[in-house]
Amino acid sequence: MSGVPIQVAVTGAAGQIGYSLLFRIASGQMFGPDQPIVLRMLEIEPAMKSLEGVAMELDDCAFPLLIDMVLTHKAEEAFEGANWVLLVGAAPRKAGMERADLLSVNGSIFGPQGKAIAKSASSDVRILVVGNPCNTNCYIARMNAPEVPAERWLAMTRLDENRARIQLAKKAKVPVNAISNVAVWGNHSTTQYPDARNARIAGLPVYEVISDHGWLKGKFVETIQKRGAAVIEARGASSAASAANAVIDSVVSVRTPTPWGDWHSLAVISHGEYNVPEGLQFGFPVRSDGERWEVVPDLQHDDDAWKRIKTTTEELLQEREMVKELVPAES
């Protein structure tokens, strides 16, 4: 064990994803086997007793890397000195709730959390938004924290990438680690575009390895777009362990160099790449040198792909319009 403990804040820490995530962070899976950690866990007041139980279990695991824990229902305390903030907690969509209503409810959560991060977190803080609708929740928080560089704000599309990788692997009858270069474009919603055209199987273009191009353009895309709903229907609850796993993957892919020639999917601020309007929090193919990330340039799309990217872009623009009252005017 070496170095100063890294301060990791997790919201919704007693929830399903939080419960699946905290133990893996404390074990070293997110920041490595030698990095000591302080977990700063935020919950709403009614869930504090449940969070105390989670903390007891973390204690009982006797993780050598877990130096300390902070349990709180106050955002500024949770984010105090945080190097990484994982915004997992969000208001769930209830039966009959319109997307605009969901965005409004979550805006009342993520706007204040953005302000609290700007006030309390470390100067090197990086933020991953997991709570859905994560792209626009991230946009709301980011816009309420102009003091934090926009490149520090990330929203999670890695679960969709992982879902795409395993579907391609099963179709091609290859191990999942043979699948690379998978990007999921746009919103984490049913409009997202999982991109098989630019993906690779053992270094070869997917369309050369999988001859069923109808499946690639149809059933494959639809399966990824609707996978979350399929899990809820089968399990009776939303994806939790797989989402937590994708949180780990997302952070690791930012803080470690991307393998040469590969990329991963992450929703980052658009600077106009691929004709996406500036300022949207958009799923792109991203690579990192371990310190800074960049959107992979110059990937080619056919007409079908451009149409799908346009559709998901329009949805994000609609969401941005729905939440304009919740964010300061863009300067």
N, C-alpha and C positions, 0 to 999 in steps of 0.2 A: 504494500500500500504506500502511496506517495502523494505529496502535494496537498494543496488546500482543498477542503471539501467543495464540491459543486453544489449549488443551491438549486433544487428542482421543485418548482411549484406545480401542483396538480389540482385542478378544480373538479368538483363533482367526485371527490376522492372516495366516497363511500358507495358510489354507484357501481353498476355492473362493469363498465369498462374500467373505471378506476380500480376496482377490486382485482380485476384481471391484470392490471398494469403495474401497480405499485410494487408487487413482490419481484417482478422481473427487473424493474429499475434498481431496486435495492440489492438484487443479486449480482449486478454488474453488467447485465445484458445490453443496457443502453449506452453506458459511458466507459465500459471496459473493466477488466478484473482488478485494476490497481487504483481506480478513482474513487475516493471516499465521497459520500453523498449525504446531504441533509434534505429530507423530504419535507416540503412545506405544503400542507394539505388543507384545502378550502372546501367547506360544505355550508349548506344553509343551516340555520339554527336547529330546525327540527331533526336534522340528520346527524347532529354532533355526537349523540350517544352511540350511534352505529359506527361513526368514524373512530370513536374511542376503542370499539371492538376491533376494528381493522388494525389500529395501532398496536393493540395487544398482540394480535397475530404476527404483525411485523416484528415486534420484540421477540416473540417466541420462536421465530425463524433463526434468531441469532446471526443475522447477516453481518459479516465482518466489515463490510463497506458502509453500512448504515450508521453514521455517526450520531445523528440526532433527528428528531421529528418535531414539527410545529403543527398543531391542530388548531384551526381557527375558522370562524364564520365571517371574518373581516378581510376583505380583499387586500387592502394595503398591507396588512400584517402578513398575509400569505405570500405576497409578491416582494416583500422586503429583501433586497439584495439578490433576487433570483437571477440566475444565469440562463435558465431555461424555464419557460412557462408553458404548460400543457393545458390548454383550455378545453377540458373534456366535458364539463357539465353544461347542459343546455336544457331548455324547456322542450319536452317531447310534443310531437304533434298529436292532438287528441281527435277523436272521431268528430267529423263535421267541421273541423277547423280548416279555414282557408289558408293558403300559403302566406298571404299578406298578413293574416293575424299571427301566424307563427313567427314571421320575421319581426313583427312589431313587439311581440313578447320577448323574443330573444334580443332585440335591440336594447331593451331595458336592462338586460343582463350584460351584454358585451360592450355597450358604450361605457358604462361605469367601470368595467374591468379594464378597458383600454386606458382610461384616465388613471386608474390605480397602478397599472403597470408603468406608465410614464412617470408617475410620482415616486414609486417605491423600488422598482426593480434595478438591478445592476446596469451599469452603462453598456455592458456587452450583451444584454438580454436578447434571446431569440425566443420567438413565440410560435407554437404550433396549435392551430385551432382544429379541434376534432368534433366538437358539438355541432350538430346539424341545424339548419343548412350552413355547412362550415365555410363555404366560399364567402357568402355575404355576411355571416357572423364575423369572419376575419376582417372583411372590409369595414364593418361598423367599428370594431375595436381599433383597427389601424387608424381610421379617420379621427378617432377620439384621442389618439396619442401621437400627434404630429412631431413630438420631440424624439420619438423612436424611429430610426431609419426604416423606410418602407420595406427594404430588402430583408429586414429581420422578421417580417410577418409571413407565416406560411400556413396554408390550409391543406388538409390531408386528402389526397387522392390515391395514396399508396394501397389502401385496401382494394380499390378497384383494379389497380395494376396487378396486385397479387391474385385477385380473382381471375383476371385475364390470363396471367401466366399459367395457372393450373389448368384452365380450360384448353389452352393451346397445347400444353404438354399431354393432356389426356387424349386429345384428338390426334396428335402426332405419334402417340405411344412412345414418348421419350421422358426422361427424368425432368422434373421442373427446372433444375439448374441448367438445362440446355436452352432454356428460353431467356432471351435478353432483349434489350432495346424496346421495352413496352412503355408506351406513353398513353395516358388517358387525358384527353383534351376537354377543357371546359369546366362545367359545373359538376359537383358531386350530387348528381340527380339522375333522373331517367333520360335526360338529354345528353349525358356525357358521351364522348366518342372514344371507345377503346380501339387503339390503332394497331391493327394487325399488319397493315401494308408496310409499315416501317420497322416492324419487329423482326427478330431473328430466331431461328432454331438451329443450334449448333453452328452459328455464324452465317447460316444461309437464310435468304428471305423466306418468310413464312409462306408466301404464295407459291414458292417453288417446292416446299416440303409438303404442304397440305393442298391436295388437288381439288378438294371440295370448296371452291371459291364461293359458291352460294351460301354455304354454312358460315364462312368467314364474314361475309357481308350482311348476313341475316341473323341466324340463330346465335352465333357467337356474340355479336354486339348486343342483341336483346337480352341474352343471359346475364351479361355483366351489368347492363342498365337496371335489371330487375332483381338482381341477386339479393339485395337487402330485404326486399319484400318477400322473396322466396324463403329466406332464413326465418323471418318473422312468422310466416305461415306454418313452417315445419316445426319450429322450436317454441313458438308462442312468446317469443321475446326477441328483441333486436340483437344484431351481431355485437358480441362483447369481447370474447377472447380473440377473435380474428381482428377486430378493430384495435385492441390493445397491441396485438402483434404488429399491426401496421404502424402504430405509433412508434414502436421500437425501431422498425425498419426505416421509417421516415427520418428520425433523428440521426440514426447511424449513417444514413446516406448523405446527410448534410455535413456531419462532423468528420467524416472520413472521405478520402479521395474516391471518386467514382472510377471503377475499372476502365481502362483505356478503351475507347470506342463505344462504351455503353452509356445508358442514361436511365433515370428513374422518373416517376411521375410525382409532381408536387404542384400545388396551386400557389403561385407567386404573383406579385404585382406585375401587370402588363405594362411594358413601355412601347407598345405598338407592334410587338412581334406577331407575325402571321396575321396581320391586319386586325388584331384584337384591340379594341379601344383602350387607350391608356387609363390606368387606374383600377381596372377590374382585377379581382383576385381570381386568376384563371389557371386551370390545370394545363401544364406544359411538360414537355420532356426537359428535364433539368440535370445538369452534371455539376459536381463540386470538386474543388481542389482540397477540401478539408477546412478551408477558411471562408471561401466565397463560392456562391453558386452562380450559374449562368443558364439561360435558356438555350438549348441546342438549336443552332440556326440551320436554315437551308434544307429542311426536310421537305420531300415532295408529297403532294396530295393529288388524288384524282378528283373528279367533279363530285362524286358521292361523299368523299371525305370533307371537301370544302363546304358542301351543303350541311353536313352534320355539325361541323365547327361553327357555321353561321347560326344554326338553330340553338346550340348551347350558349353561344355568345348573346343572342337575343334574349334568352331566358335570364342570364346574369344582368343584362341591362335593365330588364323589367324589375328584377329584384332590387337593383340599385335605386331605381325610381321609387319603389315602394318604401324604401327606408331613408329617403332623402331628408325627412324631418328629424332623423335620429343622428345625423352626422353634421359636423360643421361644414360650411361651404368650402369646396376645394379652391385653394388659392392658385 
